[in-house]
Amino acid sequence: MRWYPRKKVVFAFLALALSLGSGAVLVELAYRFQLFDFYRPELLAFNPGNDLTDAAGRSTLLVLGDSFSVGDGSYVNILRKSLPRLRIINSGIPGSGIIQTSFIVRRRMREFQPSLLLYQIYVGNDLFDITYPTNWKTLSFFRNSYWFLASHWRSLSFLNYRLGQERQSLLVGGYRPYQPSDSIYEEPDIFSPSRFLNNEPLMLTADPRIIEKQVLLLEERERDFVVLVKKLRAILALKRPDCPCFLLVIPHASQVSPVNLERTTQLKGVFLHPELIQQEEYPFVIRLREAFKDCILINPLKRFQNQATLGIALYWSNDIHLNPNGNEVLAEIVAEALAVRIKGN
């Protein structure tokens, strides 16, 4: 009889664990199959309301991307100014990659029936988003555990994203049109490793060579690239045969200029082949072009490098993203590629 209270505690604990486990499985299934539109707030925040409901006789461009594609100053928002004859649906999701996009794309294709499709890739972390690195010597137990679980339990990263106050700020206030500037943007901030935002310092702490591995498709990142190609093929298979596809590959800042390369090394990045990082045709774009010969690949690296040579900074000093100059240049490059294809039709 004296063991009975302990048995009650054990059974209660097991019942709680079973309930939590069942709940986690249900959330994961709901997220993977998008039983609800988990990213509807982003769609509403990054698009004018009338574009979501009415094409008004215009061709529809569907943009699938990550945080580089979102916000009122993004290249996508600038495109609305330069290509007014296009209805542009921005389905970008901050902090996402090919995994998250593969979950939502069927719903977006069905809803908007695009006549043009643009998939935006960021060399700096899109392969990282497929398999998060772990390093038990350099990262905390919590960080290693989270990244290990998030590589398999995808709804976990979504819950973490939803709770993130920094990203939530993008959704406050709804859609805001782009406000162009008449001058080259001069950032007042100064680069400082201790003030650098995003996950990049953590990435480099886990694997100092991770940027080089992603750009050059080395070791485990080549396996992640195979996954990216497989999932991207599944995404493109959902579009209509007469819908042209564009693959926009945004380079990492270290590829653009020696200054940015040096900054990445100050963040503890290691480059064994720095001379290969800044080549216009690098393994990531070469292999992507070979895998998707029916798509138009947009590689802005050379134009970015030319701007950097003129002393124009395109990336924020303490952030992985493009600053207003970078978004303006990128929008110009993308508009040129789209215009040629639209004119060809």
C-alpha positions as CSV (number, residue, x, y, z in Angstrom):
1,M,0.0,0.0,0.0
2,R,2.8,2.4,0.7
3,W,3.8,2.4,-3.0
4,Y,0.3,3.4,-4.1
5,P,0.9,7.2,-3.9
6,R,4.1,6.9,-6.0
7,K,2.2,4.8,-8.6
8,K,-0.4,7.6,-8.9
9,V,2.4,10.1,-9.5
10,V,4.0,7.9,-12.1
11,F,0.7,7.3,-13.9
12,A,-0.1,11.0,-13.8
13,F,3.3,11.9,-15.2
14,L,2.9,9.3,-18.0
15,A,-0.6,10.6,-18.8
16,L,0.7,14.2,-19.0
17,A,3.6,13.1,-21.2
18,L,1.3,11.2,-23.5
19,S,-1.1,14.2,-23.8
20,L,1.8,16.5,-24.6
21,G,3.3,14.1,-27.1
22,S,-0.1,13.6,-28.9
23,G,-0.6,17.4,-29.0
24,A,2.9,17.9,-30.5
25,V,2.2,15.3,-33.2
26,L,-1.2,16.9,-34.0
27,V,0.5,20.4,-34.3
28,E,3.2,19.0,-36.5
29,L,0.8,17.3,-38.8
30,A,-1.4,20.4,-39.0
31,Y,1.6,22.5,-39.8
32,R,3.1,20.2,-42.4
33,F,-0.2,19.7,-44.2
34,Q,-1.2,23.4,-43.6
35,L,-4.7,22.5,-42.4
36,F,-4.8,26.2,-41.5
37,D,-3.1,29.0,-43.3
38,F,-0.3,29.4,-40.7
39,Y,1.3,32.3,-42.7
40,R,-1.9,34.3,-43.5
41,P,-0.7,37.2,-41.3
42,E,2.4,37.6,-43.5
43,L,0.4,37.5,-46.7
44,L,-1.9,40.3,-45.4
45,A,1.0,42.4,-44.1
46,F,3.1,42.3,-47.3
47,N,0.5,42.9,-50.0
48,P,-2.1,45.6,-50.8
49,G,-5.5,44.2,-49.9
50,N,-6.9,44.8,-53.4
51,D,-4.1,42.8,-55.0
52,L,-5.0,39.8,-52.9
53,T,-8.6,39.8,-54.1
54,D,-8.5,41.1,-57.7
55,A,-6.0,40.8,-60.5
56,A,-7.7,43.7,-62.4
57,G,-6.7,42.2,-65.8
58,R,-3.0,42.0,-64.9
59,S,-0.6,39.1,-65.1
60,T,0.2,37.7,-61.6
61,L,3.7,37.2,-60.4
62,L,4.0,35.0,-57.3
63,V,7.1,35.6,-55.2
64,L,8.3,32.9,-52.8
65,G,11.1,34.0,-50.6
66,D,12.4,34.7,-47.1
67,S,13.1,37.8,-45.1
68,F,15.0,39.3,-48.1
69,S,11.7,39.5,-49.9
70,V,9.6,41.1,-47.2
71,G,9.1,44.6,-45.7
72,D,8.1,47.9,-47.2
73,G,11.7,48.5,-48.4
74,S,12.2,45.1,-50.0
75,Y,13.0,44.6,-53.7
76,V,9.6,43.1,-54.1
77,N,7.9,46.2,-53.0
78,I,10.1,48.3,-55.2
79,L,9.0,46.1,-58.2
80,R,5.4,47.2,-57.6
81,K,6.6,50.7,-58.6
82,S,8.7,49.7,-61.6
83,L,6.3,47.1,-63.0
84,P,2.8,48.5,-62.3
85,R,1.3,46.3,-65.1
86,L,2.1,43.2,-62.9
87,R,0.0,42.0,-60.0
88,I,2.7,41.0,-57.5
89,I,1.8,38.6,-54.7
90,N,4.5,38.6,-52.1
91,S,4.4,35.2,-50.3
92,G,7.7,35.7,-48.6
93,I,8.1,34.4,-45.0
94,P,10.8,35.8,-42.7
95,G,13.2,33.2,-41.3
96,S,12.0,30.5,-43.8
97,G,13.6,28.2,-46.4
98,I,12.6,25.6,-48.9
99,I,11.0,23.4,-46.2
100,Q,8.5,26.0,-45.1
101,T,7.8,27.1,-48.7
102,S,7.1,23.5,-49.7
103,F,4.3,23.4,-47.0
104,I,2.5,26.6,-48.2
105,V,3.0,26.6,-51.9
106,R,0.1,24.4,-52.9
107,R,-2.3,26.7,-51.2
108,R,-0.7,29.8,-52.7
109,M,-0.7,28.4,-56.2
110,R,-4.4,27.4,-55.9
111,E,-5.4,30.8,-54.6
112,F,-3.5,33.1,-57.0
113,Q,-3.0,31.0,-60.2
114,P,0.3,32.8,-61.1
115,S,1.3,33.5,-64.7
116,L,4.9,34.1,-63.5
117,L,6.7,32.5,-60.6
118,L,9.8,33.8,-58.8
119,Y,11.6,31.7,-56.2
120,Q,14.2,33.7,-54.1
121,I,17.1,31.8,-52.6
122,Y,19.7,33.2,-50.2
123,V,23.1,31.5,-50.4
124,G,24.0,32.5,-46.8
125,N,21.5,30.3,-45.0
126,D,19.1,28.4,-47.2
127,L,21.0,25.2,-46.9
128,F,21.4,25.9,-43.1
129,D,17.6,25.9,-42.9
130,I,17.5,22.4,-44.2
131,T,19.8,20.9,-41.6
132,Y,20.6,23.1,-38.6
133,P,24.2,22.4,-37.4
134,T,25.1,21.2,-33.9
135,N,28.4,21.5,-32.1
136,W,28.3,20.4,-28.5
137,K,31.8,22.0,-27.9
138,T,31.0,25.5,-28.9
139,L,27.2,25.9,-28.5
140,S,25.0,25.7,-25.4
141,F,23.1,22.6,-24.6
142,F,19.8,24.5,-25.3
143,R,20.9,25.7,-28.7
144,N,22.1,22.3,-29.8
145,S,19.0,20.6,-28.5
146,Y,16.8,23.2,-30.2
147,W,18.5,23.0,-33.6
148,F,18.6,19.2,-33.5
149,L,14.9,19.0,-32.8
150,A,14.0,21.8,-35.3
151,S,15.7,19.9,-38.1
152,H,13.0,17.2,-37.7
153,W,10.1,18.8,-35.8
154,R,9.4,21.6,-38.2
155,S,6.5,23.1,-36.3
156,L,8.9,23.9,-33.5
157,S,10.8,26.5,-35.6
158,F,7.4,27.9,-36.6
159,L,6.4,28.3,-32.9
160,N,9.7,29.9,-32.2
161,Y,9.2,32.3,-35.1
162,R,5.7,33.2,-34.1
163,L,7.0,34.1,-30.6
164,G,9.8,36.3,-32.0
165,Q,9.1,39.9,-31.2
166,E,11.6,41.2,-33.8
167,R,9.9,39.4,-36.7
168,Q,6.5,40.2,-35.4
169,S,7.3,43.9,-35.9
170,L,7.2,43.4,-39.6
171,L,3.5,42.5,-39.4
172,V,2.4,45.5,-37.3
173,G,0.5,48.2,-39.2
174,G,-0.2,46.1,-42.3
175,Y,1.0,46.8,-45.8
176,R,3.1,50.0,-46.5
177,P,4.0,51.1,-50.0
178,Y,7.6,51.7,-50.9
179,Q,8.9,55.3,-50.4
180,P,11.8,55.9,-52.8
181,S,14.7,58.1,-51.9
182,D,16.5,60.6,-54.2
183,S,20.0,59.9,-52.8
184,I,22.3,57.0,-52.1
185,Y,21.7,55.6,-48.6
186,E,24.5,56.3,-46.1
187,E,24.2,54.1,-43.1
188,P,25.3,55.7,-39.8
189,D,25.9,52.4,-38.1
190,I,29.5,50.9,-37.8
191,F,30.2,47.2,-38.0
192,S,30.7,45.5,-34.7
193,P,30.7,41.7,-34.1
194,S,29.1,42.2,-30.7
195,R,26.1,44.0,-32.2
196,F,25.6,41.8,-35.2
197,L,22.0,40.6,-35.6
198,N,20.4,37.4,-36.9
199,N,21.7,33.8,-36.5
200,E,24.9,34.3,-38.4
201,P,27.3,34.5,-35.4
202,L,25.7,31.4,-34.0
203,M,26.0,29.6,-37.4
204,L,29.7,30.5,-37.5
205,T,30.2,29.4,-33.9
206,A,28.7,26.0,-34.8
207,D,30.6,25.7,-38.0
208,P,33.1,28.5,-38.9
209,R,33.2,27.2,-42.6
210,I,29.5,27.1,-43.0
211,I,29.3,30.1,-45.5
212,E,32.1,28.7,-47.7
213,K,30.5,25.2,-47.6
214,Q,27.1,26.6,-48.7
215,V,28.6,28.8,-51.5
216,L,30.9,26.0,-52.8
217,L,28.6,23.1,-51.9
218,L,31.2,21.3,-49.7
219,E,30.7,18.2,-47.5
220,E,27.3,18.0,-45.7
221,R,26.0,21.2,-47.4
222,E,26.2,19.4,-50.8
223,R,23.7,16.8,-49.4
224,D,21.5,19.7,-48.3
225,F,21.7,21.1,-51.8
226,V,20.3,17.8,-53.2
227,V,17.4,18.2,-50.8
228,L,16.8,21.8,-52.0
229,V,16.8,20.7,-55.6
230,K,14.4,17.9,-54.9
231,K,11.9,20.1,-53.0
232,L,12.2,22.9,-55.5
233,R,11.4,20.5,-58.3
234,A,8.2,19.5,-56.4
235,I,7.3,23.2,-56.0
236,L,7.8,24.0,-59.7
237,A,5.8,20.9,-60.7
238,L,2.7,22.7,-59.2
239,K,2.8,25.6,-61.6
240,R,1.1,25.7,-65.0
241,P,3.3,24.6,-67.9
242,D,3.0,28.0,-69.5
243,C,4.1,29.8,-66.3
244,P,7.7,30.9,-66.6
245,C,9.9,30.4,-63.5
246,F,12.7,32.7,-62.2
247,L,15.3,31.6,-59.7
248,L,16.8,34.6,-57.9
249,V,20.0,33.8,-56.0
250,I,21.0,36.5,-53.5
251,P,24.7,36.2,-52.6
252,H,26.2,36.3,-49.1
253,A,27.8,39.7,-48.3
254,S,31.3,38.0,-48.2
255,Q,31.0,37.2,-51.9
256,V,30.5,40.9,-52.8
257,S,33.6,42.7,-51.5
258,P,36.8,42.1,-49.5
259,V,35.4,44.4,-46.8
260,N,32.5,42.1,-46.2
261,L,34.7,39.0,-46.4
262,E,36.9,40.5,-43.7
263,R,33.8,41.3,-41.6
264,T,32.6,37.7,-41.8
265,T,36.1,36.5,-40.6
266,Q,35.7,38.8,-37.6
267,L,32.4,37.0,-36.9
268,K,34.6,33.9,-36.7
269,G,34.0,32.7,-40.2
270,V,36.8,30.7,-41.9
271,F,37.5,30.6,-45.6
272,L,40.0,28.1,-47.0
273,H,39.2,29.1,-50.5
274,P,38.5,32.9,-50.4
275,E,39.5,33.2,-54.1
276,L,36.6,31.0,-55.1
277,I,34.0,32.8,-52.9
278,Q,33.8,35.9,-55.0
279,Q,33.7,34.3,-58.5
280,E,30.6,35.2,-60.4
281,E,30.0,31.6,-61.4
282,Y,30.3,29.6,-58.2
283,P,29.2,26.0,-57.5
284,F,25.8,26.9,-56.0
285,V,24.6,28.8,-59.1
286,I,26.3,26.5,-61.6
287,R,24.6,23.4,-60.1
288,L,21.3,25.2,-59.8
289,R,21.3,26.3,-63.4
290,E,22.1,22.8,-64.5
291,A,19.3,21.4,-62.4
292,F,16.7,23.8,-63.7
293,K,17.4,24.5,-67.3
294,D,13.8,25.5,-68.0
295,C,14.1,28.4,-65.4
296,I,15.7,31.8,-65.8
297,L,18.4,32.1,-63.1
298,I,19.1,35.6,-61.9
299,N,22.5,36.0,-60.4
300,P,23.1,39.6,-59.2
301,L,26.6,39.0,-57.9
302,K,28.6,40.8,-60.6
303,R,26.4,43.9,-60.4
304,F,26.7,43.9,-56.6
305,Q,30.5,43.6,-56.9
306,N,30.5,46.6,-59.3
307,Q,28.5,48.7,-56.9
308,A,30.9,47.7,-54.0
309,T,33.8,48.8,-56.2
310,L,32.3,52.2,-56.4
311,G,32.1,52.4,-52.6
312,I,28.3,51.8,-52.4
313,A,27.4,49.6,-49.5
314,L,24.6,47.2,-50.3
315,Y,24.2,45.3,-47.0
316,W,23.6,46.6,-43.5
317,S,26.7,46.8,-41.4
318,N,25.4,44.6,-38.6
319,D,22.7,42.5,-40.4
320,I,22.8,39.9,-43.2
321,H,20.1,41.8,-45.2
322,L,20.3,44.3,-48.0
323,N,20.1,47.9,-47.1
324,P,18.0,50.4,-49.3
325,N,20.9,50.6,-51.9
326,G,21.0,46.8,-52.2
327,N,17.2,46.5,-52.6
328,E,17.2,49.2,-55.2
329,V,19.9,47.5,-57.2
330,L,18.3,44.1,-56.8
331,A,14.9,45.4,-57.9
332,E,16.5,46.9,-61.0
333,I,18.1,43.5,-61.9
334,V,14.9,41.5,-61.3
335,A,12.8,44.0,-63.2
336,E,15.1,43.7,-66.2
337,A,14.8,39.9,-66.2
338,L,11.1,40.0,-65.8
339,A,10.6,42.6,-68.5
340,V,12.5,40.5,-71.1
341,R,10.3,37.5,-70.4
342,I,7.0,39.5,-70.4
343,K,8.0,41.2,-73.6
344,G,8.8,37.8,-75.1
345,N,5.2,36.8,-74.5
